[in-house]
Amino acid sequence: MLVINNKTVGALFRLIQLLIIAYVAVYVCWIQRAYQDTDSVISSVSTKVKGNILTNSSIEGVHVWDVPEYVIPPQGENSFFVLTNMILTPGQTQSKCPEIPSEVTKCESVSDCREGHNEVHGNGVQTGHCVKYSDTIKTCEVQAWCPLENDTIIPKPALLGAAEDFTVLIKNSIQYPKFNFRKRNILHHINSTYLKNCTFDRKTNPHCPIFRLGNMLTEAGEDFSVMALKGGIMGIFIDWNCDLDFPERFCIPKYSFSRLDNKNPENNVAPGYNFRFAKYYKNNENIETRTLIKAFGIRFDVIVFGMAGKFNIVPTIVNLGATLAFLSLVTAVCNWVMLTCMKDRDYYAKHKFIHLNQKGDSVPLSSMETTSYGTP
């Protein structure tokens, strides 16, 4: 503990003052920018994917996949989906066929099947017949789109794994209504020639709004060939935090990427991202036919966030008032420290207060005799 003297008290008083001023100057004003009025970003996003893939499978043969086929649906709200893998079931028609074997669809006789029963996890409505699925297995017959889909075997490597070379143009317009400020991520210095030839690179082209899909996954720490097998969800984050006290050219977007779906190996139930859709047509016999596609792919969600600040006299005055209020507490804090933490706190307590005698002279409290009042 320190020995109390005038220098100690003065040094402690100045130290507390400096700490309060430093807190207000560094944290409140510099980090929090409490002298500014703020507004949240309002944003709109549109995307356009480009690329083609040639595949040669035993089911479809040679096939060129273009944008209308692998971007499903063509337009999404702040998101887009790219097909990377699939299970095809061609030539389905409305007919009867054996159900896919499972614990609830296997049967030994007709009594194991119920006519009209609709199994929640099945593929159709049971007809009440027990029929051969293979030489060793019998299952209940169903009325459904036949032949049924068998999705137990997922193509590996992914059929459309070359989609990592696709590019996407992201057009993002933002505004801060409170400050009448509008801007888009295609900056003023970007012209048509540059836009046709650039691809986003954090070091060489940090302002290019065209992104290669594989590069985005690499930045997020993901392997495109692995994620393409069963799909997943990726986040494209656009940060528009701006200090509008500076010129408009300093308000630029910052991009980052992260995987959003759970890939925890300890909980791999229903991994990835997939859905089904069908292509309908009439066959040679004029019967409605379809090709069922179980689509695996990556959904990209574009997430825009930001806050803008600009000098305003009202929050400035409020925070200056708060600073003065803090400074007014210096004396109380200093006294508490002196009376609690110092070695000579008793000496300080005795000499802290003075008493006026009848002549008006100040007399230290310690030099006065204790006087009792009241009726003895």
N, C-alpha and C positions, 0 to 999 in steps of 0.2 A: 504494500500500500504506500501511497505517496504522502509526504509530509505537507500539510497545508500551509501555503503562504499566498501572498497576493499574485505572484507569477503563476502559481498552480491554478488558482481560480480563473485568472484571465486566459490562460492557455486552454483550459477545459471549455470555457465559454466560446472561444474562437473556433475550437475543433468541432464542437457541435454545430455551430453556424456553418462552417465549411461543409460538413457532411450533408446538411439540409440543402444548401445551395447546389452541391454536386449532384444530389439525388434529383432535384428539380431540373437542373441544366442537362444532365446526361440522360436520365431515364424518362422523365416526363416530357421534356422538350425535344431531345434528339431521337430517342428510340420510339417513344409513343407519339411524338409530334402532336402534343396536346394543344398546340397553338392553332391547329388546323380544323376546319370543318370537313366532314367526310361524307362519302356517298358510295353505295354498293353498285357493282357493275350490272348492267343489263346486256344480254348477249343473244346473238343468233348465229347458227352454224349450218353450213351446207358442205357436203363432201362429194367427191367424184373420184372413183377408182378406175385405174387403167391397167391393162395387161391381158395376155392370152396364154393358154396352156394347151398343148397337144397331148392326149392320152390314147393308149391302145390297150383296152381291156378285153377279156374273153366274153364279157356280157354285151358291151356296146361297140366293140371294135375301135377303129380310129375315130377320134372325136376331138374337135377344137372347141375349147371352152372360152367364151368371151364374157364381157361384163354383164349382159342381161342374164346369163346363166349362173354365174358364181357370186353375184352380189344380190342378196335376197333379204328383204324386198329392195327394189331399186332405190327408194328414198326412205330414210328413217329420220326420226327426230333426235338430233344430236348423237346419232350412232349409225354404224353400218356393219354389215355382216359379210365375211368373205368365206366361201366354201373351201375347205381344205381336204376333206375326206368324205366318203359316202358308201352306203350299202344300197345297191340297186336291186329291185325286184320287178322285172319287166313282165308285160303281158298279163296283168291281173284283170280278171273279169268277175262279175257277180255270179258265183256258182257255189258248189259244195266241195269240201276237201277236208282231210284229216287235220286236226289241231296240232300245233307244235307241242311236242312232249314236255310235260311238267308234272309236278306232284298232283295237281288237281285235274289234269286233262287225260292222263293215262287211264286205260280201262281194260277190263278182261272180258266183259260181256255188256249187253245192251242195258242191263240194270244199273251199270255205273254211269250212264249218261242220261241227262234229263232234257227232254224236248222243250225248247223255248228258253232254256237257261242261258243267261248272259253272264259269263265269268268276267269280273272286273278287269283282270289282267290277261284276258284271252283276246282272241282276234275275231270273234264272231258269235253267232247265236247257235247253240247246239240243236242238232236235228233229232237227237235221241238214238242215233246209231253209233256202234263201236266198230271202227274200221281200221285197216292196216296202215300204219305210218311207214313202217319198214318191215323187214323180214322177222324182226324180233320184237317190235313195239307196236301196240295198238293204242289209238287215241280216239276221243269222241269226235265225231264228224260235226262240222260247223258250216253254217251258211255265211259266206263272207266274200271278200275280195281274194280270189284264189289265182295262183298259188300263194300261200302265206309267206310273209317275210320271215327270214331267219337271220337275226342280227347278232348271233353269238360270235361270229368271226368278223373282226374289223380289219380291213385291208392295211397291211404294213409292208413297206412305208406308205405314207399317206398318198392317195392317188393324185391330189392336187398340191403336193408339197412344194412345187415350183412357184406357188403363190407368194413366197417370201420376196420375190423380185418385183411384185406388183407395187405400184405407187398410188398414193392417195393425195389429192389436192384438198386441203381444208381451208375454206373461206369463212372467216370469223369477223363479224362486225359487232362492236361494243359501243356503249354510250354511258355517260354519267349525267343523268338529267339535271341534277342539282347545279352542275357547273356548265351545262350546255356544251358538253364535250363529246365528240364522236370520232371514232377511228376504226380501222380494220387491220387485220394482220398482213394484208398485202401492202407493204409500206410504200412511201412516196418514191423511193429510189428504185423500186422493182418495176421493170418494164416487161413487155411481152417476150422479148428475146431471152432475157434472163429467166423468166418463168418457164419457158419451154425447155431449158437446159439444166436448171438447178435441181438439186436434191438436198434436203436438209442434212446438215452436218454441224455438230455443235461447235466445231473449231473454224471451219472454212465457210460454211453457209448457215449461220445460226438464225437468219431471218427468212430463209426459204420456206414457203408454206406447203411444199411437196415432200411427202415422207415415204420412204421405202419401208414396207411392212416388216421385212426381216431386221432392218436396223432398229426399228422401234422395240422389237422384242429383245434384241441384243442389249440395248440400253437398260431394259427392265430386268436383265439377268435371266432371260428365258431362252430356250433352244427352240427355234421355229419348227424343226422337224419333229420334235417330241410333242409340242403343243398342238401341231397340226393333226395328229392321230385322232384325238378325242375332242379337240376344240378347247375353248376357254374364253375368258373375257379380259380384254385389255383396256386400260384407262389412258387416254391422251389428255394431259392436263395443260391448260393454257392460263398462265398467271398474268393478270393485268393490273398488278399493284403499281400505282403511279403517284408521283408527287407533282401536282399541277402548279406548284410555285416555280418549277423549272419549265423551260420551253417544251412545246409539244413533241419535238423529235426525241426527247428522252423517254417518252412513254411508249415502250415497246413490249410485245408479248414474250414470255419465257415459257419454253416447252419442257415437259417431263413426261415420263411413261412408267406405268406400273401395272402389274397383273392384279386383277380385282377378284377373281374367283378363287376358291380355296383349293390348294394343291397339296394339302397335308397328307403325306403318305400313310399316316396312321388312321386316317378317316377318308378312305377312297371310295365311299359309296356314291354312286351317280356322279362320277367325275366329268369334267369338261363341259361342253356346250353342244347340244344337238337338238334337232327337231325334224319332223317329217313333212314332206309335201309331195304332190303327185302331178304328173303330166297326163292329161286325158286326150284320147283320140278314138276314132272309130276304126275297127279292123276291117279286113276284106269282107267279112260277113255282116258288116254294119252293126256290130255289137260294141257297146261302149267298153273301152279298154283303157287301162292306165299303166304307167310306170311309176312305182312307188320309190321314193328316194328318202333314205334316212341320212340327213345332212349333218356332218360334223364340220365345225368351223370356228373361226375367231370373231367374236363381236367386239368392235372397237367403240367405246363410249367416249365422246369428246366432252370433257368437263371444264367449264370456264368459270373462273373465280377471280376476284380482285376487289380492291378498295382504293379509292382516290381521295387525296387530301389537298386542301388549299387553304391558305391563310385566311383567318376570320378573326375580327377584333373581339367578338363575344367570348369564344373559348380562351383567347389569350388573356383577357381581363379576369376571367374566372380562375385560371391557373395562376396568374400573378397574385390574386387574392389568397389562394390556397397557400402560396409560398410565404406570403406575409404572415398568415395564420400559423404556419409551421415555425417561422422565426420567433413568433411571440411565445412559443413553448420552450425556447432555449433556456430561459431563466429557470423554469420549473424543472426541466431535465437536469440542468447543471446542479441545482440545489439537491435534487434527489440523489445524484451521484455522490456529491460531497457529504451528504448526511448518511449515506448507506455504505459506500465503498472505500472511503478514505480512512487512514489510520487515526488521524486527529479529528474524527467526526464530532466527538463530544465538545472539543474546544471550539470547533466551527459553529456548533449548535448554540453554544453560550454567547458567542460574539456576533451571531447573525442578526439578532434583534436589539434594538435600543429602546430606552424608556425615558420619557420626558419627566423631569422633576417639577416641583411647583414653580420654580423660577424659569422654566422653559428650557433648561439645559438638558442636553442628551446625556444619559447615563447608561453605560453598558449593563445589560440584564444581569451579568455575572456579578457586578459590584453591588447590587441591591440586596438588601436583607429580605428574607421571606416574610411576608405579612399575612396574617390570617384575618378574615372578615367574618362578621356574623356575631351572634350572641354566644358568649362563653358558657 
